[in-house]
Amino acid sequence: VDFTSTKTLNFTNVRKNKTGTGNPKIYDISNLDVSYSYISTKTHNPLIENNEVTRHRGGMGYNFAPQPVNVEPFKNLKFFKKRKKHWFDLVKDINLNLAPAQLTFRADIQRQFGAVRPRSIGSDKYKIPETYDKYLVFQRDYILRWNFTRSINFDFTASNNSRVDEPNGRLDTKEKKDTVWRRLINGGRNTLYSHTGNISYTLPTAKFPLLDWTSVNLKYQATYRWIGASRLAIELG
């Protein structure tokens, strides 16, 4: 007999749709979404006594993209309304946006547990030990975009990958399960982190009569990347 059994369960992007016409709030439940998937496969045949693989994957996302809140303190002053020259536009168009353009966070947890035991051929007295293939990884992603003014834009993205080290073998005792939960709550052992920050500034050349045909944009970018050492080389610095 060659037998395979597969069980699956999947929920993708489960969320509450926003109702009404009001502006989005940072605390709206509709900013959240959750996903979960479960796959379990079990196999046995004349050579394999038991081969099982179970995969769990869960994720939670948060996204907030409000309308801009622009403050223009000099826009409606009578002094500037009477003057049509571009020179006064430098002051009249001063603005400040009090709300970010985007706030995004996502957390994904993926766990796989695999156990295989070859069949003992020719003798029922000796049971071959199981071999395990398992991992538990935790990934977090962050995005922040903020247009401080119409000319100054900032965005920041970051990604952090970690691994939750599990005790050997099956999680068949309370002590092993408590260890995994404690390490997961602490974020796991970081293995890879990177971020990128950008800030750009559009010079107000359109406000100068002699330069209103030009467009000048300045941009600064910074990146950072960190990779954790192998567990076989933690004493090497």
C-alpha positions as CSV (number, residue, x, y, z in Angstrom):
1,V,0.0,0.0,0.0
2,D,1.2,3.5,-1.0
3,F,-0.8,6.0,1.0
4,T,-0.9,9.8,1.0
5,S,-3.3,12.0,3.0
6,T,-3.5,15.8,2.6
7,K,-5.5,18.3,4.6
8,T,-5.6,22.0,3.9
9,L,-7.2,25.1,5.3
10,N,-6.8,28.6,4.0
11,F,-8.0,32.2,4.9
12,T,-6.5,35.0,2.8
13,N,-6.7,38.7,3.4
14,V,-9.6,38.6,5.9
15,R,-10.6,42.1,6.9
16,K,-13.6,44.4,7.7
17,N,-14.4,46.7,4.8
18,K,-14.6,50.3,5.6
19,T,-18.1,51.8,5.6
20,G,-19.2,55.4,5.5
21,T,-17.6,58.4,3.8
22,G,-15.5,59.7,6.6
23,N,-11.7,60.1,6.5
24,P,-9.7,57.0,7.6
25,K,-8.6,57.0,11.2
26,I,-5.3,55.5,12.5
27,Y,-7.3,53.3,14.9
28,D,-9.9,52.0,12.3
29,I,-10.3,48.2,12.4
30,S,-10.5,48.2,8.6
31,N,-6.8,49.0,8.5
32,L,-6.1,45.5,9.7
33,D,-6.1,42.2,7.7
34,V,-5.2,38.7,8.6
35,S,-4.3,35.5,6.7
36,Y,-3.8,31.9,7.7
37,S,-3.0,28.7,5.9
38,Y,-2.5,25.1,7.1
39,I,-1.3,22.1,5.1
40,S,-0.7,18.6,6.5
41,T,0.6,15.7,4.4
42,K,1.1,12.2,5.7
43,T,2.6,9.3,3.7
44,H,3.5,5.7,4.2
45,N,4.5,2.9,1.9
46,P,6.5,-0.4,2.0
47,L,9.8,1.4,2.6
48,I,8.6,4.4,4.7
49,E,6.8,3.7,7.9
50,N,5.7,7.3,8.4
51,N,6.5,10.6,6.6
52,E,4.6,13.7,7.8
53,V,5.0,17.4,6.9
54,T,2.9,20.1,8.5
55,R,3.0,23.7,7.5
56,H,1.4,26.7,9.3
57,R,1.6,30.2,7.9
58,G,-0.1,33.2,9.6
59,G,0.1,36.9,8.8
60,M,-1.2,40.2,10.1
61,G,-1.1,43.5,8.2
62,Y,-1.8,47.1,9.0
63,N,-2.1,49.9,6.5
64,F,-3.1,53.5,7.1
65,A,-3.2,55.9,4.2
66,P,-5.0,59.1,5.3
67,Q,-5.8,62.2,3.3
68,P,-3.1,64.9,3.5
69,V,-3.6,67.6,6.2
70,N,-2.0,70.7,4.7
71,V,-1.4,73.9,6.7
72,E,-0.8,77.0,4.6
73,P,-0.5,79.9,7.0
74,F,0.1,82.7,4.4
75,K,-2.2,81.5,1.6
76,N,-5.2,83.8,2.4
77,L,-3.3,86.9,3.6
78,K,-4.5,90.0,1.7
79,F,-1.0,91.2,1.4
80,F,-0.1,88.4,-0.9
81,K,-3.4,88.3,-2.8
82,K,-2.8,91.8,-4.2
83,R,0.7,90.9,-5.5
84,K,0.8,88.7,-8.6
85,K,4.6,88.4,-8.9
86,H,6.3,85.0,-8.5
87,W,8.6,86.4,-5.9
88,F,5.8,86.5,-3.3
89,D,4.8,82.9,-4.1
90,L,7.8,81.7,-2.1
91,V,6.2,82.9,1.1
92,K,2.5,82.5,0.1
93,D,3.0,78.8,-0.8
94,I,4.7,77.8,2.4
95,N,2.9,74.6,3.6
96,L,3.2,71.8,6.0
97,N,1.5,68.4,5.9
98,L,0.6,67.1,9.4
99,A,-0.3,63.6,8.4
100,P,1.8,60.8,7.0
101,A,1.0,59.5,3.5
102,Q,1.4,55.9,4.5
103,L,2.0,53.8,7.6
104,T,2.3,50.0,6.9
105,F,3.3,47.1,9.1
106,R,3.2,43.4,8.2
107,A,4.2,40.4,10.3
108,D,4.4,36.9,8.8
109,I,5.1,33.7,10.8
110,Q,5.8,30.4,9.0
111,R,6.4,27.0,10.7
112,Q,7.2,23.7,9.1
113,F,7.5,20.4,11.0
114,G,8.6,17.3,9.1
115,A,9.3,13.8,10.6
116,V,10.2,10.7,8.6
117,R,10.8,7.2,9.9
118,P,12.0,4.5,7.4
119,R,10.5,1.1,7.8
120,S,12.5,-1.6,9.5
121,I,12.7,-4.3,6.8
122,G,13.0,-7.9,7.9
123,S,12.7,-7.3,11.7
124,D,10.0,-5.9,13.9
125,K,12.1,-5.7,17.0
126,Y,14.2,-2.7,16.0
127,K,12.5,0.7,15.3
128,I,14.5,3.2,13.3
129,P,14.6,6.6,14.9
130,E,12.8,9.5,13.3
131,T,14.6,12.2,11.3
132,Y,13.2,15.8,11.7
133,D,13.1,18.7,9.3
134,K,11.6,21.8,11.0
135,Y,11.9,25.5,11.2
136,L,10.0,28.5,12.5
137,V,10.7,31.9,10.8
138,F,9.3,35.4,11.6
139,Q,9.4,38.3,9.2
140,R,8.4,41.9,9.8
141,D,8.1,44.6,7.2
142,Y,7.7,48.4,7.8
143,I,6.9,51.3,5.5
144,L,6.6,55.0,6.4
145,R,6.0,57.7,3.8
146,W,5.5,61.3,4.7
147,N,5.3,64.3,2.4
148,F,6.3,67.0,4.9
149,T,5.5,69.6,2.3
150,R,4.6,69.6,-1.4
151,S,8.3,69.8,-2.1
152,I,9.9,67.7,0.6
153,N,9.1,64.0,0.5
154,F,10.4,61.2,2.8
155,D,10.0,57.4,2.7
156,F,11.5,54.7,4.8
157,T,11.2,50.9,4.3
158,A,12.6,48.2,6.6
159,S,12.6,44.4,6.7
160,N,13.6,42.1,9.6
161,N,13.9,38.4,9.3
162,S,14.4,36.2,12.4
163,R,14.4,32.5,13.3
164,V,12.9,31.0,16.4
165,D,15.2,28.2,17.5
166,E,13.3,25.1,18.7
167,P,14.4,22.4,21.0
168,N,15.3,19.1,19.4
169,G,12.7,16.6,18.3
170,R,8.9,16.9,18.7
171,L,7.4,19.6,20.9
172,D,5.9,16.9,23.1
173,T,6.5,18.5,26.6
174,K,5.2,21.7,28.2
175,E,8.8,22.9,28.7
176,K,9.6,22.7,25.0
177,K,6.4,24.5,24.1
178,D,7.0,27.2,26.6
179,T,10.5,27.7,25.3
180,V,9.2,28.2,21.7
181,W,6.5,30.7,22.8
182,R,8.9,32.7,24.9
183,R,11.4,33.0,22.0
184,L,8.6,33.8,19.5
185,I,7.2,36.6,21.8
186,N,10.8,38.0,22.0
187,G,10.9,38.2,18.2
188,G,13.2,35.3,17.6
189,R,16.9,35.4,16.7
190,N,17.6,38.1,14.1
191,T,19.2,36.7,10.9
192,L,18.8,39.5,8.4
193,Y,17.8,43.2,8.6
194,S,17.8,45.9,6.0
195,H,16.4,49.4,5.6
196,T,16.4,52.1,3.0
197,G,15.6,55.8,3.6
198,N,15.0,58.4,0.9
199,I,14.4,62.2,1.2
200,S,13.8,64.4,-1.8
201,Y,13.4,68.1,-2.3
202,T,12.1,69.9,-5.3
203,L,13.6,73.4,-5.6
204,P,11.1,76.2,-6.1
205,T,12.6,77.4,-9.4
206,A,9.1,77.8,-10.9
207,K,8.7,80.8,-8.5
208,F,11.6,82.7,-10.0
209,P,10.8,84.6,-13.3
210,L,14.2,83.8,-14.8
211,L,14.1,80.1,-13.9
212,D,10.4,79.2,-14.2
213,W,11.2,77.0,-17.2
214,T,13.5,74.7,-15.1
215,S,12.9,71.8,-12.7
216,V,15.5,70.8,-10.1
217,N,15.1,67.9,-7.7
218,L,17.6,66.9,-5.0
219,K,17.5,63.4,-3.5
220,Y,19.5,61.7,-0.7
221,Q,19.3,57.9,0.0
222,A,20.8,55.8,2.8
223,T,20.8,52.1,3.1
224,Y,21.8,49.7,5.9
225,R,22.1,45.9,5.8
226,W,22.9,43.5,8.6
227,I,23.4,39.7,8.4
228,G,23.6,37.4,11.4
229,A,26.5,35.0,11.8
230,S,26.1,31.3,11.3
231,R,25.4,29.4,14.5
232,L,28.6,27.4,13.7
233,A,30.7,30.6,13.8
234,I,29.3,32.7,16.7
235,E,32.7,32.8,18.4
236,L,34.4,34.3,15.4
237,G,33.1,37.8,15.9
